[in-house]
């Protein structure tokens, strides 16, 4: 791990970390607190002396530096951030995501749950602009829904038609400026939330096994296995390869949940 820059000092204007908020999400809210719409503009203006600070945080590096700037315990940031360890294993806290640090395990889009964003606005304290926060599981490719609110994650901006991006500092807004907190996404049957509820439940911890087969797998492998098993059940063993025509969020949630239940003893 690189040593932190010696001149880094805690910023006088800070935000409190939210539960399950990744390091790059906290940096985004810190940027919002200082009046910036993107983390990159904030970092450039503050001249922290760290090249590619935003990119490094998104890749699970420079968490020590962010801990210094925010006066947040580094261990708290690590538990909610995707980090590749010295053995090349991609982790979120103690939970393995991929033993090969597979980039396919991470969603390239900045998907959000509009209901979570709205709940942040209504229930969190502090400046309103700083209340909405990113959940680390929104960025897991194997997760497509929010089991808490029973809806699909928003993967297309209703205003511009593009995928939401992690470029804006606040997850509340699309790059086009549209307020995603006021958006709606399709609801799912409770049975179709089973797979995502399991994956997210593993991140929340608790230490109790919820599936004898998938508990032994890294998160990304478990997500893929559920899809493959569910696909075989729905379409037959000859269709076991994850075909592009099934790559639709609602269908993915249904197939994975079927796979989860089918693999239970």
Secondary structure, 3 states (H helix, E strand, C coil): CCCCCCCCCCCCCCCCCCCCCCHHHHHHHHHHHCCCCEHHHHHHHHCCCCCCHHHHHHCCCCHHHHHHHHCCCHHHHHCCCEEECCCCCEEECCEEEECCCCHHHECCCCCECHHHHHHHHHHCCCCHHHCCCCCHHHHECCCCEECCCCEECECCCCCCCCCCCCCECCCCECCCCCEHHHCCCCECCHHHHHHHHHHHHHHHCCCCCCCCCHHHCCHHHHHHHHHHHHHHHHHCHHHCCCCHHHCCHHHHHHHHHHHHHHCCC
